[in-house]
Amino acid sequence: MIQLQETGLGVQKNIPGFVIASSCIDNIIAITGHSLMIGIVFNKGEVWWTLVQCPLQILAGVLFGILVAFFLNIIRLDHKISKVSLRFTVLFLVAMIAALGFKKINFATAGPLAVLTLVIVSKIVWQRVDEYQDLDKENILLNVKNLDDLFSKIWSIIFLPLLFCLIGNEIDFGKLSPKTLGLQLAVLAVAIVFRLMASFVSVYFDKNLCFREKIFFCITWIPKATVQAAVGSIALDLAKLYQLPTQIPTDILNIAVLSIVATAPVGTILISLSASKLLHNEQSSARSSA
């Protein structure tokens, strides 16, 4: 989506931005639901307390992100070193503290929500700070882009390979039976069909989008990778920790990896091939009018 923004595809109607925002909401729902189910299945106390904890963790994560983001605005990150580098360092450290700290107090759901909220609110706040300091729009957008580039590089160079190495290390392909693999593919296919239908219905009544753009929205919801890689092995890890049967957690991990292998490359190819045909290119229109 970031590449589409750079090339101008769909920028006029902010389609890449809508896809990124909806993906964040989808990730929040997925992580919250997964944490709730994990808490119920591996619960050692009262189930009602697990159900009560879910909204409490959501509230704690969102409040943490908002409060810390506004605190960063109060202290004003102005220094002799690069403003972008300083913002990156602060965001990275606070995000690590939030993720690890909430996990330490058994509020695992609150960690990802806190990080997402922190980044979203911080971006808005820092844009306001730059506007207050009379920076022109070009420099404000440049600061945002440079910050995005730093996080993208760190993610793609270090954390993304590490994440998939860890998830791949848990899988024993020698124990995969063709029957089980076929059932998992069938479950994945049914899930993708319903996902495409739901995504189309969600944008169907938007009169600002033409039919081709609505089809593109559906295509963007095919790939599944990061969240599946992050949470796929949690059930298996807990089953091993509590010395419980590992067959079902292993199946969960396998289907999570299968969803990555089957949908990520296909979705990426479809997005790349269809973007230029389904979306309006604002940069090309500007050059033509010039």
N, C-alpha and C positions, 0 to 999 in steps of 0.2 A: 504494500500500500504506500509506503514511503517513496518507493521508486516511481509509482504512478503520480504522486504529488510533484515529484521533481520533473517529470516529463509533461505535466499539465493535463493528463488524462483524468476527466471527471472532476477537476478542481473547481470549475465554475459552480457546480452544485455541491461541492465538498463531499463527494461520494467516498474517496479514500478516508477522510476524517470520520464519516459516519460508520464505515466498516470497522475502523480501529476502535471507536468508542463502543460500538455494539459488542465487539470482541472482548473488550474489558469487562463489560457487564456480564457477558456470557461466562467469562472466566471466574468472576466473583460468584455467580450462581453455582457453577460447577464445583468450585473449591468448597463453598459453604455446604452444598448438598453432600459432597463426598465426606467432609469432616463430620457432618451429622450422622451419616450412616456408619462411618467407622466408629464413632463414639457409642452408637447403640449396639453394634455387633460386638465390640470388644469392651463393653461396659462392665465395670466391676462393682458399681454401686447402683443407685436408683436410676431407672430410665427417665423419670420425670426431670431429674436434675440435668441429664444430658440434653433433653429437649429445651429446658430453660437456658442452658448455657449457649445455645446456638444464637439467639438474638442478642444475648449479652456480648458474645464475642464479636458479632457484626458491629454493634454499637461501639465497643471498645476500639476496634480497628479503625473505624471511620473517624471517631473523635480524636484518636491519637494522630492520624494523618493530618486532619484539619488544624489541630492546635499546634503541632510542630511546624507545619508549613507557615502559619501566621507568625510563629515565634521567629522563624528564619527571616521573615519580612521586618520584624522589629529590630533585630540585630544588624540588618543591612550588610550583606556580604560584599563590602567594598574593601579592596586590599591591593597591595602592589602587584601581587601575582594575578594571572588572568582570571577575570570574573567567571568565565565558563569553567575553568579548571577548579576553581574554588567551589562553585555550585555543584559540580560533578562529585567532588570529594565529600562534601557535606551530605549530599543526597545518598551517595553510596554507603557511607558509614552509618547514617541514621536508618537507612533501609535494612542493613545487616543487623543493627541493634534491635529493630522492631521485629524482624523475622525470628531471630534467635531468642530474644527476650520473651516474646509471647509464647514461643514453643516451650521455653523453660518453665513457665507457669501454667502449662497445659491449656493454653489458649491458642491452639495451632491455627484455627480459622482466622483469628484476628490479625495474625502476622501478614499474610498476603493482602488482606483488605487494607491494613495500615499502610503498606508500601504503595499500593495502587492509589489510595487517596492522597498520600503524601506527595507523590509525583504529580498527580493531576492538579492539586491545589497549588503546589509550589510553582508549577509552570504558569498558572494564571497570576499568582502573586508577583512573581519576578517580572512578568510582562508589564504589570502595572507599575512596578518599581522603575523599570527602564523608561516607561512613558513619563513618569514623574521627573526623571533625570533628563528629560528633553532629548532622549535618543530618537533618531528618525526611525521610521517603520522598517527600513532596510536593515539597520543595525540590530533592531529588536528581533527580527526574523532570523538574522544571522546568528545571534546568541542562542536562540532556540534550536536552530539546525546544528550548530557545533556541539551543543549539549547532547542532542539526539545521536549525533555521530559517535561521540565518545562512548555512550552506553552501548550502541550497536556494535562497536569494535570489541569492547570488553566481552560482551555477550557472545559474539560469533567466534572470537579467538579462544576464549578460556572456558566460559561456563556452559555454552551449548555443547561442545565436544565432551566435556566432563559429564554433563547430565546424561547424554546418550550412551557414553561408555559405562556409566554406573547401571543404567537400566538394562543395557545389553548383557552385562555381566551376570544378571540374575536369571537369564533365560537359558534353559537347557533344550536346545532344538532336538536332541536325540530322543527326548521323551514326548515330543509332539506326535499325536496320532492323527492320521488323515481324517478320520471321522470327526474328531474334536475340532480340527482345523476348519473343516467344512462347515460345521455348525457355527463356529465363531465368525466365519466370513458371511454366513447368512444373517446372523444377528447384526453385523456391521452394515450390510447392505440395506436391511430394513431400517436401521437407525438413520442412515444417510438419506433414504427416501423421505422419511418423516421430517428430517432436518431441512431438506430442500423445500418441502411443502410449507413448513412453518415459516421459513425465511421469505418465501414468495408472498404468503398471506400477510406478513408483517409490513411489507412495502406496497402491497397491491393498491391500497386506497390513497397512497401518496400521489396527489395530482401533479406535483412538481417533477416527478420522474416519468420518463417514457418507458415503454414496454421493454426495450433493449436494456435499459439501465436496471430495471427490476430483475431481468434474467441474470445480469452480471452480479447483482447482490446474492442471488442464489448460488452462483458459482464460487463466490468468495467464501461461502460457508462449508465448502467441501473439505478443505485441508484441516487436519487435526494433528497436533504434534506436541506442543510445549506442555500443556496441562496434563495430557496423558502420560508424558514422560516423567513429569514431576510427581504425580500421585499414583501412578500405576503399581509401584512396588511397595506402597505403604502397608497394604493389607498383608502382603507376604512377610514383610519385616515384623509386623506385630504378631502374626501367627507363629513365627519362629521364636519371638521373644517370650510369648506365653506358652510355648510348646503345645500348640494346637495343630490340627490337621491342616496341611498346606495345599491340598488339591484345588480347592475353590480359589484361594488367593493366587495360586499359580495360574489358573485359567484367567483370572482377572488381569494379571500382568501380561499374559500372552495376547489377550484381545486388545489391551492398550497398545502394545507394540505393533500388533497387526494393523490397528487403525492408523498408526503413524506411517508404517511401510506402505499401506494401500492407498491412503488418501493424500498424504503430504506431497509426493511427487506429481501425482495425477492432478491435484488441485492447483499446484503451482504452474504446471504446464498449461492447463485450461485458462487460468487467469492471464498468463502471459500472452496466449494466442487470442483470447477474446477481448482483452482490454481495448486494443486499438480499433476493434470493429464495433464494440458496443458502447464505448464511452466517447464523449465529445472532447476534443483536444483544444484547450483554450489557447495554448501557445501557437498552434498552427493557425487558428482563427485570427489571432493578433497579427501574425506575420502576413497573412493574406490581406487583411484590411489595411495594413501598412503599405 
